[in-house]
Amino acid sequence: MDPKQIKQALGSGLLSFPVTPFDADNKFAADPYQKHVEWLSGFDAPVLFAAGGTGEFFSLTPDEIPAIVRAAKESAGKTAIVSGCGYGTEIAKGIARSVEAAGGDGILLLPHYLIDAPQEGLYAHVKAVCDATGMGVMVYNRDNAVLQADTLAQLCDACPNLVGFKDGTGDIGLVRQITAKMGDRLTYLGGMPTAELFAEAYLGAGFTTYSSAVFNFVPALANKFYAALRAGDRTTCEAILNSFFYPFMELRARRKGYAVAAIKAGVRLVGFDAGPVRAPLSDLTGEEEEILKALIDAHAE
């Protein structure tokens, strides 16, 4: 897809991030990954993000990412594939080029590594990555990479292939300023952990859609919630929040890293060989997996 096409796809429905399965030797397991991506592509998600945050991008080497993108493209049918990208500027440029060579449709630029940076530095970083590829680029505002509205506006002027903005700060004042300033220049994506908990607020702030981590293992429920949200059906939204998302939030909050580990556990529980999480994360305990299984079973469709 060209940047205009991926921008349109990003804004056309619910999005998700497949987990990255690892085998007994802690290597990427392509076969179970492709089975899972093929299953997910049968539901209503116009874009899937390969090697994203839920896909443990932070634990992958740059050399592993193109193979993951190729595997996703081979099994996703007509679903577009956007890849995670990040680390320092030179590494991120290399990842962007390798994703493009692997057939990816775009990149999500995650925060750079470790250090805080001034707005001028963030501008230079994002522009360098945009300049390194012809694909559409979406920036992820969170942690040590928070673009202010004026910086983002300058990037929009300088980078025609900057097509999307994802927010993980939870700063509604900032994101509303950005949507008001940039208008339809970008597609806006909610990116808080368990984004459904914040979806109504982000929709009210002018955001287009969000990425659903739980789509990995309860895609029908994720789509039901999304449809109710877009229809303004607060009764259905609140029922699903109370019966599923708030109990899931309590489980996710038990330990750092469970925003990823709980998703991977859910994928295993619905029958896909996702393998364990990589260090420095840790998997759910057996007791916690039983809690998650009961929650999934209660919402089986």
C-alpha positions as CSV (number, residue, x, y, z in Angstrom):
1,M,0.0,0.0,0.0
2,D,1.1,3.6,-0.6
3,P,1.0,6.0,2.3
4,K,-2.5,7.3,1.4
5,Q,-3.9,3.8,1.2
6,I,-2.4,2.7,4.6
7,K,-3.7,5.9,6.2
8,Q,-7.2,5.1,5.0
9,A,-6.9,1.5,6.1
10,L,-5.7,2.5,9.6
11,G,-8.8,4.6,10.0
12,S,-11.3,2.2,8.6
13,G,-11.8,-0.1,11.6
14,L,-10.6,-1.8,14.7
15,L,-6.8,-2.7,14.7
16,S,-4.7,-5.2,16.6
17,F,-1.2,-6.5,17.3
18,P,-0.6,-10.2,17.0
19,V,1.7,-11.7,19.6
20,T,5.0,-13.2,18.4
21,P,5.3,-16.9,19.3
22,F,8.6,-18.4,20.3
23,D,9.6,-22.1,20.3
24,A,11.4,-24.1,22.9
25,D,14.7,-22.6,21.8
26,N,13.3,-19.1,22.2
27,K,13.3,-18.5,18.4
28,F,10.5,-17.0,16.3
29,A,8.0,-19.8,15.5
30,A,6.7,-19.0,12.0
31,D,4.1,-21.8,11.7
32,P,2.0,-21.0,14.8
33,Y,2.3,-17.3,14.1
34,Q,0.9,-17.7,10.6
35,K,-2.0,-19.9,11.8
36,H,-2.9,-17.2,14.4
37,V,-2.6,-14.3,11.9
38,E,-4.7,-16.2,9.4
39,W,-7.4,-16.7,12.1
40,L,-7.3,-13.0,13.1
41,S,-7.5,-11.9,9.5
42,G,-10.9,-13.6,9.2
43,F,-12.3,-11.0,11.6
44,D,-12.9,-7.3,11.0
45,A,-9.5,-5.7,11.4
46,P,-8.2,-3.8,8.4
47,V,-4.6,-3.6,9.7
48,L,-2.6,-5.9,11.9
49,F,0.7,-4.8,13.5
50,A,3.5,-7.3,13.2
51,A,6.3,-7.1,15.8
52,G,4.5,-4.4,17.7
53,G,4.5,-3.8,21.4
54,T,2.2,-6.7,22.1
55,G,4.4,-8.7,19.7
56,E,7.4,-8.1,22.0
57,F,9.2,-5.7,19.6
58,F,11.5,-4.7,22.5
59,S,12.8,-8.3,22.8
60,L,13.4,-8.8,19.1
61,T,16.6,-8.3,17.2
62,P,16.4,-6.1,14.1
63,D,17.3,-9.2,12.0
64,E,14.2,-11.1,13.3
65,I,11.7,-8.4,12.2
66,P,11.7,-8.9,8.4
67,A,11.0,-12.6,8.8
68,I,8.0,-11.8,11.1
69,V,6.7,-9.3,8.6
70,R,7.0,-11.8,5.7
71,A,5.3,-14.5,7.7
72,A,2.4,-12.1,8.4
73,K,2.1,-10.9,4.8
74,E,1.9,-14.5,3.6
75,S,-0.9,-15.4,5.9
76,A,-2.9,-12.2,6.3
77,G,-4.8,-12.3,3.0
78,K,-6.0,-8.7,2.2
79,T,-5.3,-7.4,5.7
80,A,-2.6,-4.8,5.7
81,I,0.6,-5.4,7.8
82,V,2.3,-2.6,9.6
83,S,5.5,-3.4,11.4
84,G,7.0,-2.1,14.6
85,C,10.1,0.0,14.3
86,G,12.3,1.8,16.8
87,Y,15.5,2.0,18.9
88,G,18.1,4.7,17.9
89,T,17.8,6.6,14.7
90,E,20.2,4.6,12.6
91,I,18.8,1.3,13.8
92,A,15.3,2.5,13.1
93,K,16.2,3.6,9.6
94,G,17.6,0.1,8.9
95,I,14.5,-1.6,10.3
96,A,12.2,0.6,8.2
97,R,14.2,-0.3,5.0
98,S,14.1,-4.0,5.9
99,V,10.4,-4.0,6.5
100,E,9.8,-2.3,3.2
101,A,12.0,-4.9,1.5
102,A,10.0,-7.7,3.2
103,G,6.7,-6.4,1.8
104,G,5.4,-4.5,4.8
105,D,2.7,-1.9,4.2
106,G,3.9,0.6,6.8
107,I,5.7,1.1,10.1
108,L,4.7,2.2,13.6
109,L,7.6,4.2,15.1
110,L,7.9,3.2,18.7
111,P,9.9,5.4,21.2
112,H,13.6,5.5,20.8
113,Y,15.9,3.7,23.2
114,L,16.4,4.8,26.8
115,I,17.2,8.5,26.9
116,D,14.9,11.6,27.0
117,A,15.3,14.0,24.1
118,P,14.3,17.6,23.3
119,Q,11.7,18.3,20.7
120,E,14.4,19.2,18.1
121,G,15.9,15.8,18.5
122,L,12.6,14.0,18.3
123,Y,11.9,16.0,15.1
124,A,15.2,14.9,13.6
125,H,14.7,11.3,14.6
126,V,11.2,11.0,13.1
127,K,12.1,12.9,10.0
128,A,15.1,10.6,9.4
129,V,13.0,7.5,9.7
130,C,10.3,8.9,7.4
131,D,13.0,9.9,4.8
132,A,14.4,6.4,4.9
133,T,11.3,4.7,3.5
134,G,8.5,5.2,1.0
135,M,6.0,3.5,3.3
136,G,3.4,5.2,5.5
137,V,4.7,6.0,9.0
138,M,2.7,6.3,12.2
139,V,4.4,7.8,15.3
140,Y,3.7,6.4,18.8
141,N,3.5,9.2,21.4
142,R,4.5,7.7,24.8
143,D,7.2,7.5,27.5
144,N,10.4,9.3,26.4
145,A,9.1,10.2,22.9
146,V,6.2,12.6,23.4
147,L,5.8,15.0,20.4
148,Q,4.2,18.3,21.2
149,A,1.6,19.7,18.7
150,D,3.9,22.2,17.1
151,T,6.6,19.6,16.5
152,L,4.1,17.2,15.0
153,A,2.8,19.9,12.7
154,Q,6.3,20.6,11.5
155,L,6.8,16.9,10.8
156,C,3.5,16.8,8.9
157,D,4.8,19.6,6.7
158,A,8.2,17.9,6.1
159,C,7.2,14.3,5.8
160,P,4.4,13.5,3.3
161,N,4.5,9.8,4.3
162,L,3.8,10.6,8.0
163,V,0.2,9.4,8.0
164,G,-0.7,8.4,11.6
165,F,-0.4,9.4,15.3
166,K,-0.9,6.8,18.1
167,D,-1.1,8.0,21.7
168,G,-0.1,6.1,24.8
169,T,0.2,9.0,27.2
170,G,-3.4,9.3,28.3
171,D,-2.9,13.1,28.2
172,I,-6.3,14.0,26.7
173,G,-5.5,17.7,26.7
174,L,-2.5,17.1,24.5
175,V,-4.2,14.7,22.2
176,R,-7.2,17.1,21.8
177,Q,-4.8,19.9,20.9
178,I,-3.1,17.6,18.3
179,T,-6.4,16.5,16.7
180,A,-7.6,20.1,16.6
181,K,-4.4,21.4,15.1
182,M,-3.8,18.6,12.5
183,G,-7.4,17.8,11.6
184,D,-7.6,15.1,8.9
185,R,-3.9,15.3,8.0
186,L,-3.4,12.2,10.2
187,T,-5.2,9.1,11.3
188,Y,-5.4,9.0,15.1
189,L,-5.1,5.8,17.0
190,G,-5.7,5.2,20.7
191,G,-2.8,3.2,22.1
192,M,-3.2,2.9,25.9
193,P,-2.8,-0.6,27.4
194,T,-6.2,-2.3,27.1
195,A,-7.3,0.6,24.9
196,E,-11.0,-0.3,25.3
197,L,-10.8,1.2,28.9
198,F,-10.1,4.6,27.3
199,A,-11.9,4.3,24.0
200,E,-14.8,6.6,24.7
201,A,-12.6,9.4,26.0
202,Y,-10.3,9.2,23.0
203,L,-13.2,9.1,20.5
204,G,-14.5,12.2,22.1
205,A,-11.1,13.8,21.7
206,G,-11.2,13.3,17.9
207,F,-9.4,10.0,17.6
208,T,-10.3,7.7,14.7
209,T,-9.9,4.2,16.2
210,Y,-7.7,2.2,18.5
211,S,-5.7,-1.0,18.7
212,S,-7.2,-3.9,20.7
213,A,-4.7,-6.2,22.3
214,V,-7.5,-8.6,23.4
215,F,-8.5,-9.0,19.8
216,N,-5.6,-11.6,19.9
217,F,-7.8,-14.1,21.7
218,V,-11.4,-12.7,21.8
219,P,-11.7,-11.0,18.4
220,A,-15.5,-11.4,18.3
221,L,-15.9,-9.7,21.7
222,A,-13.5,-7.0,20.7
223,N,-15.5,-6.3,17.5
224,K,-18.7,-6.3,19.5
225,F,-17.4,-3.6,21.8
226,Y,-16.0,-1.6,18.9
227,A,-19.3,-1.7,17.0
228,A,-21.2,-0.6,20.1
229,L,-18.8,2.2,20.7
230,R,-19.1,3.5,17.2
231,A,-22.9,3.2,17.4
232,G,-23.1,5.2,20.6
233,D,-24.5,2.1,22.4
234,R,-23.2,2.9,25.9
235,T,-25.4,0.2,27.5
236,T,-23.6,-2.5,25.6
237,C,-20.2,-0.9,26.1
238,E,-20.7,-0.6,29.9
239,A,-21.9,-4.2,30.1
240,I,-18.7,-5.5,28.3
241,L,-16.5,-3.2,30.4
242,N,-18.0,-4.5,33.6
243,S,-18.1,-8.2,32.6
244,F,-14.8,-8.5,30.8
245,F,-12.5,-5.5,30.6
246,Y,-12.4,-4.4,34.2
247,P,-11.8,-8.0,35.5
248,F,-9.1,-8.3,32.8
249,M,-7.6,-5.0,34.0
250,E,-7.4,-6.3,37.5
251,L,-5.5,-9.4,36.3
252,R,-3.2,-7.3,34.1
253,A,-2.3,-5.0,37.0
254,R,-1.0,-7.9,39.2
255,R,2.5,-7.6,37.8
256,K,4.6,-5.4,35.5
257,G,4.6,-6.7,32.0
258,Y,1.3,-8.5,32.2
259,A,-0.1,-6.1,29.6
260,V,1.8,-8.4,27.2
261,A,2.0,-11.6,29.1
262,A,-1.7,-11.8,29.7
263,I,-2.4,-11.4,26.0
264,K,0.0,-14.2,25.2
265,A,-1.6,-16.4,27.8
266,G,-5.0,-15.7,26.2
267,V,-3.7,-16.7,22.8
268,R,-2.5,-20.0,24.2
269,L,-5.8,-20.6,26.0
270,V,-7.8,-20.3,22.8
271,G,-5.6,-23.0,21.1
272,F,-2.6,-21.3,19.5
273,D,1.0,-22.3,20.3
274,A,2.3,-18.9,21.2
275,G,5.0,-20.1,23.5
276,P,6.3,-18.1,26.5
277,V,7.1,-14.5,26.7
278,R,10.8,-13.6,26.4
279,A,12.8,-12.1,29.2
280,P,12.6,-9.6,30.8
281,L,8.9,-10.4,31.0
282,S,7.4,-13.3,32.9
283,D,4.4,-15.4,32.2
284,L,1.2,-15.6,34.2
285,T,1.1,-18.2,37.0
286,G,-1.1,-21.3,36.6
287,E,-3.7,-19.8,39.0
288,E,-3.8,-16.6,37.0
289,E,-4.2,-18.5,33.7
290,E,-7.2,-20.3,35.2
291,I,-8.7,-16.9,36.1
292,L,-8.2,-15.8,32.5
293,K,-9.6,-19.0,31.1
294,A,-12.8,-18.5,33.1
295,L,-13.1,-15.0,31.8
296,I,-12.6,-16.1,28.2
297,D,-15.1,-19.0,28.6
298,A,-17.7,-16.7,30.0
299,H,-17.5,-14.6,26.8
300,A,-17.2,-17.4,24.2
301,E,-19.3,-16.8,21.2
